[in-house]
Amino acid sequence: MPLTFKESVIVTGSRLVKNDYFLEHFKKRGQDLEHFLVDILGRNERYHCENLVENTLTLGAKAVDEVLVKSKLTGKDIDMIIFCSQYPEFTVPSQACIIHNHIRGKEKCVTLDMNANCLGMLRGLDIINRYFNDKNGEIRKALLIGSDYMSIHTKEDDAVTYSSFSDGACAIVLEYTNEEGKGVIGSADRTLSKDTYGCLFPECGMANISKYLGESVKTSWTNPDIPPVIASMKDALYDVLEKHNLSVNDIDWYCGSQFTISFFDGIREACGIPKEKGIYVGDKYGYTGTSSPFFSYTQGVVDGKIKKGDLVFFTTVGVGHTICSMLVRV
């Protein structure tokens, strides 16, 4: 268990958007969304990028700059960069390569872009942990980035995505350590692929995107079948607990997907975690996709809740569905 969280930061789009805008927007379409926004989605505020000024890459780069300063490191100190995104600004070259250039990284550095949808940053953490566990490896400091410019890729008549999706990035410096009891304790995965084509971006497919520049380039969305997803999240958690002789009572904090308050609480209740151990920030930041569990974690640290040595339960799900539950002694 050689991995430790050195520092983490969160960055949002610069434009604050409150519920009033969306209530008025959908009222003009004959829909009253107040109960849906507040009680179902658990939304109050979210942050959007300034169009043509901010995007997935600029958010990620800003988060990287801040976390390196906070860690008192430079690009030359970083051995590995993983950039997680489901709405990348570029696929060629990789965003991790662009970040490497941005921080003037050293030549001997592993770079990797990852798209596991909303599971991306958690999967990136798992990969870095496995690199660290390679006894013959030379990866000792890693930069994990999760960033998505989501709001621009939504349809204005879709109440779920348009009113909920927001823009943000999280950057974490991970460091190899010999301290006992630190790092990733274990992880477990499940894949429920029945609804694989329920959500598509772009809806027309990348082969046709140059032909269609209208609504077809927006995200296609179908609400997930939540109960089986929650059941698998619980199953994955208990798998890790059993393997490492732990119980739910040993968990200090729960940092799960911030997709909706009902989903967040549904997972918590199914797993038997008390309400006071859950850190929900979706009402403040909206849903930031791949980075959402780490927005929860970082805000918990900023607020003085999560402290060194605490056992944190991370869990989230990507479109498809790809599920990961992970216990980390931070």
Secondary structure as UniProt FT lines:
FT   STRAND          3..12
FT   STRAND          15..18
FT   HELIX           19..27
FT   TURN            28..30
FT   HELIX           34..35
FT   HELIX           36..40
FT   STRAND          45..48
FT   TURN            51..53
FT   HELIX           56..71
FT   HELIX           75..77
FT   STRAND          80..84
FT   HELIX           95..102
FT   TURN            103..104
FT   STRAND          110..114
FT   HELIX           117..119
FT   HELIX           120..132
FT   TURN            135..136
FT   STRAND          141..149
FT   HELIX           151..153
FT   TURN            156..157
FT   HELIX           159..164
FT   STRAND          167..176
FT   TURN            180..181
FT   STRAND          183..191
FT   TURN            194..195
FT   HELIX           196..198
FT   TURN            203..204
FT   HELIX           206..208
FT   TURN            209..211
FT   HELIX           215..217
FT   HELIX           226..243
FT   TURN            244..245
FT   HELIX           248..250
FT   STRAND          253..256
FT   HELIX           261..271
FT   HELIX           275..277
FT   HELIX           282..285
FT   HELIX           289..291
FT   HELIX           292..302
FT   TURN            303..304
FT   TURN            308..309
FT   STRAND          311..318
FT   TURN            319..321
FT   STRAND          322..329
//
